[in-house]
Amino acid sequence: MTNYHIHTLQSGLKIAVKPEKCLVTYMGFAVRAGTRDESKSSYGLAHLVEHMLFKGTSKRTSTHIINRAEEVGAELNAYTTKEETFIYAALPGQYWKRIFRLLSDIVLNSRFPEEELSKEKTVIIDEINSYKDSPSEFIYDEFENMIFDKTPLGHNILGSERSVNHISAKMARDFMRKYYRPDNMIFFINGDINETELIKLANQIFGNTHSEDPISHIPIDEHCYTPTHKRRRRDTYQYHVMMGTRAYSMHQPERIGLSLLLNILGGPGMNSKLNMALREHNGLVYNVESSYTAYSDGGMLAIYYACARENAEKAERLVKQEFDKLIAHPISEEELLAAKRQVKGQLMIAEDSRENATLSFAKSILHYGKQDSLERVLQRIDSLTAKDLHSLATAKLKMEDMTTLTYI
């Protein structure tokens, strides 16, 4: 039995409602539009549009938008990924109609005043430069560009100073007109609200909106990947190293097993294999971590660490040894059981944050049209065997398939 309801309006807008008796309500719009939908000349456009959403609509000034929310204690937020944009709010539940009208106005009627656009470009260029000053963050973007080179996923979210400066108000309006339409987004809400009143109000606001031709997204070619290796000179005290390869999409069943495998290899726990080998046993690094990013038609696994220059060769050798161990032999049943307990605990803790849980719920509805219960996810983890993880290690942890990027 699901603990949420989905209503589809005549306009195509899906409304996902998760009823919950609570004082604070979370609500927002999830739009299926992100960095992958930009042309080469407009990299950074999706992110810039997200910034501009709060700068005024045909009905409200930016000051009115801010005051309309903050006068009742509501908090507005937004973020952009390579495949979606979220515009959402946390608010005292009794004001849900007020904030629903506000957010609807923002996604339907935002304007892009030239003066505000110019100021926001400056803000974003400062953001770009701040990333350049942080090699441990900047290397992730550059590495992902290498993994997805020559695909719609092969450029970063912020864009470059040149591409951001090239973006015009007309380009922003055209992007919003194309993607911010009812059939390409969902409205999600978690709180104590009257669903009948919500649907009535949503039909009043979105009932007269009409969609154009279906939106198509250019898929990536999963077979075009070739491992590459780059070393870049940067003015840093440490070597910063990324290595990884293409992985499974969010729609492939192997994704759950890969997540568990990477949690064992380099997850957030201090007991991960890479942390024990590089930090605890040898004192070579302060931080080492693995990550898995799943998109609708592809994915990426990556390992990151930073170390002193004189320890670089030894650290790389130890990483390879951990790969080879997982490829050579399945993990023991005892280790598998412990790993499952650990990752299930991490999921339970993440679910305990209502904001994170609501955003995860919205993303699931946007991409899958449904959400599995936490219990169902935990059951899938429990069903994984040591043989499953061994097959995944054999498929994805071979050094010859790894792309590497090193800042020296």
Secondary structure, DSSP 8 states (H G I E B T S, - for coil): --S-EEEE-TTS-EEEEEE---SEEEEEEEES--GGGS-GGGTTHHHHHHHHTTSBBSS-BHHHHHHHHHTTT-EEEEEE-SS-EEEEEEEEGGGHHHHHHHHHHHHHHB---HHHHHHHHHHHHHHHHHHHT-HHHHHHHHHHHHHTTTSTTSS-SS--HHHHHH--HHHHHHHHHHHSSGGGEEEEEEES--HHHHHHHHHHHHTT----S--------TT-----EEEE--S-SEEEEEEEEEE--TTSTHHHHHHHHHHHHH-SSTTSHHIIIIIITT--EEEEEEEEEEETTEEEEEEEEEEEGGGHHHHHHHHHHHHHHHHHS---HHHHHHHHHHHHHHHHHHHTSHHHHHHHHHHHHHHHSS---HHHHHHHHHH--HHHHHHHHHHH--GGG-EEEEE-
